[in-house]
Amino acid sequence: MQHVCVFCGSSPGGRPLYVQAARHLGQTLARRGLTLVYGGARVGTMGQLAQAALDAGGHVIGVIPRALVQMEVAHTGLPDLRVVDSMHERKALMADLSDAFVALPGGLGTIEEFFEVLCWSQLGLHAKPCGLLNVGGYYDRLTAFLDHAVEEQFVRASHHELILVQEDADALLDAFEQYRSPRADKAEWILRMNEGLSVPDP
């Protein structure tokens, strides 16, 4: 694992601990010699995360759509800022560059980005670890909802287990280092479905 993608907010959030956690994660990545891949902005926890990594001597790659550069939210102090044409290109490039994915507390964009790469893991399209940094219990209700989805048989327990959850940055990165992707049992189903073969519902 060399490159870690972090999804987080363009807002600082309502409690100081969110900014503190973002800065701590940036510093931790730098200390471990890991490259941060993130959304390229200078605002919110995104900017705090990136600046903390840079200040600690870390390497940072920002990926941002051209429209957001024009709105003057890009972090212009990055040594490696990649400008793309769309949000779709942004997410695809961030995924291609990264060996693991972390979601800090954030809003709809953070959650959407994280669940997209999680779905790709479920489908067997990648075997990279995906984790929630559960700062101050921010994701407690989300993980409880996923427990409910498992109980209602919309999510398999094995797919819920694809999400690594820790409150501490070092603990989450340690879990990433030890992660071994389970066999993606749905991947074969998707391939057979695309081939027009009759298969049982997963």
The 8 nearest C-alpha neighbors of each residue, nearest first, counted from 0:
[[1, 98, 2, 176, 99, 3, 33, 175],
 [0, 2, 33, 34, 98, 3, 32, 97],
 [1, 3, 34, 97, 98, 33, 35, 0],
 [4, 2, 99, 35, 97, 98, 36, 100],
 [3, 5, 36, 100, 97, 37, 35, 99],
 [6, 4, 101, 37, 102, 100, 36, 7],
 [5, 7, 102, 109, 101, 103, 37, 4],
 [8, 6, 105, 103, 109, 45, 102, 104],
 [7, 9, 105, 10, 44, 45, 43, 106],
 [8, 10, 43, 42, 45, 44, 11, 7],
 [11, 9, 43, 8, 12, 44, 42, 105],
 [12, 10, 43, 44, 18, 13, 17, 9],
 [13, 11, 10, 14, 17, 15, 18, 105],
 [12, 14, 11, 15, 17, 10, 16, 18],
 [13, 15, 16, 12, 17, 18, 11, 19],
 [16, 14, 17, 18, 19, 13, 12, 11],
 [15, 17, 19, 14, 18, 20, 135, 134],
 [18, 16, 20, 19, 15, 14, 21, 12],
 [19, 17, 21, 20, 16, 44, 15, 11],
 [18, 20, 16, 22, 17, 21, 23, 15],
 [21, 19, 23, 17, 18, 22, 16, 24],
 [22, 20, 48, 18, 24, 23, 19, 44],
 [21, 23, 48, 25, 51, 19, 24, 20],
 [24, 22, 20, 26, 25, 21, 27, 19],
 [23, 25, 27, 21, 26, 22, 168, 20],
 [26, 24, 52, 48, 22, 51, 28, 23],
 [25, 27, 52, 23, 29, 24, 28, 51],
 [28, 26, 24, 30, 29, 25, 23, 31],
 [29, 27, 33, 31, 25, 30, 26, 24],
 [28, 30, 57, 32, 26, 27, 31, 52],
 [31, 29, 27, 28, 32, 26, 55, 57],
 [30, 32, 28, 29, 33, 27, 26, 57],
 [31, 33, 29, 30, 28, 34, 57, 1],
 [34, 32, 28, 1, 31, 2, 29, 35],
 [33, 35, 2, 58, 59, 1, 3, 36],
 [36, 34, 59, 3, 4, 2, 60, 37],
 [37, 35, 4, 60, 3, 61, 59, 5],
 [38, 36, 61, 5, 4, 39, 35, 62],
 [39, 37, 62, 61, 63, 40, 45, 36],
 [61, 38, 40, 62, 63, 37, 73, 74],
 [41, 39, 73, 74, 72, 42, 46, 38],
 [40, 42, 46, 74, 73, 72, 45, 39],
 [43, 41, 46, 9, 40, 45, 72, 44],
 [44, 42, 10, 9, 11, 45, 46, 8],
 [43, 45, 47, 11, 8, 46, 18, 48],
 [46, 44, 43, 48, 47, 7, 8, 9],
 [45, 47, 41, 42, 49, 48, 44, 43],
 [46, 48, 44, 50, 45, 49, 22, 51],
 [49, 47, 21, 22, 25, 45, 51, 46],
 [48, 50, 52, 46, 51, 47, 25, 53],
 [49, 51, 53, 47, 52, 48, 54, 46],
 [50, 52, 54, 22, 25, 48, 53, 49],
 [53, 51, 25, 26, 57, 55, 49, 50],
 [54, 52, 50, 57, 56, 55, 51, 49],
 [53, 55, 51, 56, 52, 50, 57, 26],
 [56, 54, 52, 53, 57, 26, 29, 51],
 [57, 55, 53, 54, 29, 52, 58, 30],
 [58, 56, 29, 52, 53, 55, 59, 34],
 [57, 59, 34, 35, 53, 56, 60, 29],
 [58, 60, 35, 34, 36, 61, 57, 49],
 [61, 59, 36, 79, 80, 35, 37, 62],
 [39, 60, 62, 80, 37, 38, 36, 81],
 [63, 61, 81, 39, 38, 89, 80, 82],
 [62, 64, 39, 82, 38, 83, 89, 81],
 [65, 63, 83, 85, 84, 66, 67, 82],
 [64, 66, 68, 67, 84, 82, 83, 69],
 [67, 65, 69, 64, 68, 70, 84, 85],
 [66, 68, 70, 69, 65, 64, 72, 71],
 [69, 67, 65, 73, 71, 70, 66, 72],
 [68, 70, 66, 67, 71, 65, 72, 73],
 [69, 71, 67, 68, 72, 66, 73, 65],
 [72, 70, 68, 69, 73, 67, 74, 40],
 [71, 73, 40, 70, 41, 68, 67, 42],
 [74, 72, 40, 68, 41, 71, 75, 39],
 [73, 75, 41, 40, 76, 39, 77, 72],
 [76, 74, 77, 73, 80, 41, 78, 40],
 [77, 75, 74, 78, 80, 50, 73, 79],
 [76, 78, 79, 75, 80, 74, 59, 61],
 [77, 79, 80, 76, 59, 60, 58, 75],
 [80, 78, 60, 77, 61, 81, 59, 58],
 [81, 79, 61, 77, 60, 62, 78, 82],
 [82, 80, 62, 61, 63, 79, 83, 60],
 [81, 83, 63, 64, 65, 62, 80, 84],
 [84, 82, 64, 65, 85, 63, 89, 88],
 [83, 85, 64, 65, 88, 82, 86, 66],
 [86, 84, 88, 64, 87, 83, 89, 65],
 [85, 87, 89, 88, 64, 90, 84, 63],
 [88, 86, 85, 90, 89, 91, 84, 92],
 [89, 87, 91, 85, 86, 90, 92, 83],
 [88, 90, 86, 92, 87, 91, 62, 93],
 [91, 89, 93, 87, 88, 92, 94, 86],
 [90, 92, 88, 94, 93, 89, 95, 87],
 [93, 91, 95, 94, 89, 90, 88, 96],
 [92, 94, 90, 96, 95, 91, 89, 97],
 [93, 95, 91, 97, 92, 96, 90, 4],
 [94, 96, 92, 93, 97, 91, 98, 90],
 [97, 95, 93, 94, 92, 2, 98, 36],
 [96, 98, 2, 94, 3, 4, 95, 99],
 [97, 99, 2, 0, 127, 3, 1, 96],
 [100, 98, 3, 128, 127, 97, 129, 4],
 [99, 101, 129, 4, 5, 3, 130, 128],
 [102, 100, 5, 130, 131, 129, 6, 4],
 [103, 101, 6, 131, 5, 132, 7, 113],
 [102, 104, 7, 132, 105, 6, 101, 131],
 [105, 103, 7, 137, 102, 134, 17, 8],
 [104, 106, 8, 7, 109, 103, 110, 107],
 [105, 107, 109, 108, 8, 110, 104, 7],
 [106, 108, 110, 109, 111, 105, 112, 8],
 [109, 107, 111, 110, 106, 112, 105, 8],
 [110, 108, 105, 112, 6, 7, 106, 107],
 [109, 111, 113, 107, 108, 112, 114, 106],
 [112, 110, 108, 114, 113, 109, 107, 115],
 [113, 111, 115, 109, 110, 114, 108, 116],
 [112, 114, 110, 115, 111, 116, 109, 117],
 [115, 113, 117, 111, 116, 112, 118, 110],
 [114, 116, 118, 112, 117, 113, 111, 119],
 [117, 115, 119, 118, 114, 113, 120, 112],
 [116, 118, 114, 120, 115, 119, 113, 121],
 [119, 117, 121, 115, 120, 116, 114, 122],
 [120, 118, 116, 122, 124, 117, 121, 123],
 [119, 121, 117, 123, 125, 118, 122, 124],
 [122, 120, 118, 119, 123, 158, 183, 117],
 [121, 123, 186, 119, 120, 124, 185, 118],
 [122, 124, 183, 120, 186, 125, 121, 119],
 [125, 123, 119, 122, 120, 126, 121, 186],
 [124, 126, 120, 123, 127, 119, 122, 121],
 [125, 127, 180, 120, 128, 123, 124, 179],
 [126, 128, 99, 125, 98, 129, 120, 180],
 [129, 127, 99, 175, 100, 178, 130, 126],
 [130, 128, 100, 162, 101, 99, 163, 117],
 [131, 129, 163, 101, 162, 164, 100, 102],
 [130, 132, 164, 102, 133, 101, 163, 103],
 [133, 131, 103, 165, 166, 134, 102, 164],
 [134, 132, 166, 136, 138, 137, 131, 165],
 [135, 133, 136, 166, 137, 132, 104, 17],
 [134, 136, 137, 133, 166, 16, 17, 138],
 [135, 137, 139, 133, 134, 138, 166, 140],
 [138, 136, 135, 133, 134, 139, 104, 140],
 [137, 139, 141, 133, 136, 140, 142, 131],
 [140, 138, 136, 142, 141, 137, 143, 133],
 [141, 139, 143, 142, 138, 144, 137, 136],
 [142, 140, 144, 138, 143, 139, 145, 137],
 [141, 143, 145, 144, 139, 140, 138, 146],
 [144, 142, 140, 146, 141, 145, 139, 147],
 [145, 143, 147, 141, 146, 142, 140, 148],
 [144, 146, 148, 142, 147, 143, 149, 141],
 [145, 147, 143, 149, 144, 148, 142, 150],
 [146, 148, 144, 150, 145, 149, 151, 143],
 [149, 147, 145, 151, 153, 150, 146, 154],
 [148, 150, 154, 152, 146, 147, 151, 155],
 [149, 151, 147, 152, 148, 146, 153, 154],
 [150, 152, 148, 149, 153, 147, 154, 146],
 [153, 151, 149, 150, 154, 148, 155, 147],
 [152, 154, 148, 151, 149, 155, 150, 147],
 [155, 153, 149, 152, 148, 156, 158, 159],
 [154, 156, 158, 157, 149, 159, 152, 153],
 [155, 157, 159, 158, 149, 160, 154, 146],
 [158, 156, 160, 155, 159, 161, 181, 154],
 [159, 157, 161, 160, 155, 156, 121, 154],
 [158, 160, 156, 161, 157, 162, 155, 145],
 [161, 159, 157, 158, 162, 156, 163, 155],
 [160, 162, 158, 159, 163, 157, 129, 128],
 [163, 161, 160, 130, 129, 159, 164, 131],
 [162, 164, 130, 129, 131, 161, 165, 160],
 [165, 163, 131, 130, 132, 162, 133, 171],
 [166, 164, 171, 132, 167, 133, 170, 131],
 [165, 167, 133, 132, 134, 168, 164, 135],
 [168, 166, 170, 165, 169, 171, 132, 134],
 [169, 167, 171, 170, 24, 172, 166, 132],
 [168, 170, 172, 171, 167, 173, 27, 24],
 [169, 171, 173, 167, 168, 172, 174, 165],
 [172, 170, 174, 168, 165, 173, 169, 175],
 [171, 173, 175, 169, 174, 170, 168, 176],
 [174, 172, 170, 176, 175, 171, 169, 177],
 [175, 173, 171, 177, 172, 176, 178, 170],
 [176, 174, 172, 178, 173, 177, 128, 171],
 [175, 177, 173, 174, 178, 172, 0, 179],
 [176, 178, 174, 175, 173, 179, 172, 128],
 [179, 177, 175, 176, 174, 180, 128, 127],
 [180, 178, 181, 177, 126, 128, 127, 175],
 [179, 181, 126, 178, 182, 127, 128, 161],
 [182, 180, 183, 179, 161, 157, 126, 184],
 [181, 183, 184, 180, 123, 185, 186, 126],
 [184, 182, 123, 185, 186, 181, 121, 122],
 [185, 183, 186, 182, 187, 188, 123, 122],
 [184, 186, 188, 183, 187, 122, 189, 201],
 [187, 185, 122, 123, 189, 188, 184, 183],
 [186, 188, 190, 189, 185, 191, 184, 183],
 [187, 189, 185, 191, 186, 190, 192, 198],
 [190, 188, 192, 186, 187, 191, 193, 185],
 [191, 189, 187, 193, 192, 188, 186, 194],
 [190, 192, 194, 188, 193, 196, 189, 187],
 [191, 193, 189, 195, 194, 190, 196, 188],
 [194, 192, 190, 195, 191, 189, 196, 188],
 [193, 195, 191, 192, 196, 190, 189, 197],
 [194, 196, 192, 193, 191, 197, 190, 198],
 [197, 195, 191, 194, 192, 198, 193, 190],
 [196, 198, 195, 199, 192, 191, 194, 200],
 [199, 197, 196, 200, 188, 192, 191, 201],
 [200, 198, 201, 197, 188, 192, 196, 191],
 [199, 201, 198, 188, 197, 185, 192, 189],
 [200, 199, 185, 188, 198, 184, 155, 189]]
